[in-house]
Amino acid sequence: MSNISELELQNLRHLIGGYDTTHCKMQEYAQCAEDTKIKQFFEQGAKNAMQNKQELMKFLQ
């Protein structure tokens, strides 16, 4: 892991948590959606949130 400050670590934790929450909510919204286009919209949002979370997690390795 590269040297990151405590503030940067806190910011990463906040961003990662936010993307995790967004992923969970988007998945739930997609499951509840009846319209195909809306369902796809939320599924794509969930996928993007997970990708962003994983990208940020790389800074912690």
N, C-alpha and C positions, 0 to 999 in steps of 0.2 A: 504494500500500500504506500502510495506517495504521501509525503507530509502535507496534511491538510490541517487547517486551524480548527479550533473548537467551534467557531461560528460557522465555518463551511460544513463541518460535520452535522451541526444542528440543522442547517439549511437543507442538506441532502436528506436527512431524516424526515424533515417536514415535506419535502417534495415527493419522496418515495412513498410516504404514507398517503399523501394526496392522490397520487396516481393509483395506489392500491385501492383506495376508497372509490375512486372514479371507475376503475375496472369492475369492481363488485356491483356498483349501482347500474352501470351500463349493461352488464350481463343480466341483471334482474329486470331491467326495463325491456331488454330484448326478449326475454322469456315471456313477458306479459303482453308484448305487442302482438296485435292480430294482423295489422297491415304489413305486407312483405317488405315494402320499402322502408318503413319505420324500423322494422326488426333488423334489416341489414344495416341501417344507419347506426343503431345502438351496438350491434355486433362489431362493426368497424371501429366504433369509439372505444369499446372494451379492448379490442386488439391493440389499438394505438396506445392506450393507457398502459397496457402490459409491456409493450415494447419500450415505452419511455421509462417505465420503472426499471426494467432490466438494464437499459443503457445507463441509468444513474447508479445502479448497483455496482457497475464495473469500477466506479471510483472508489469503492470500499475494498477492493481486492488488492 
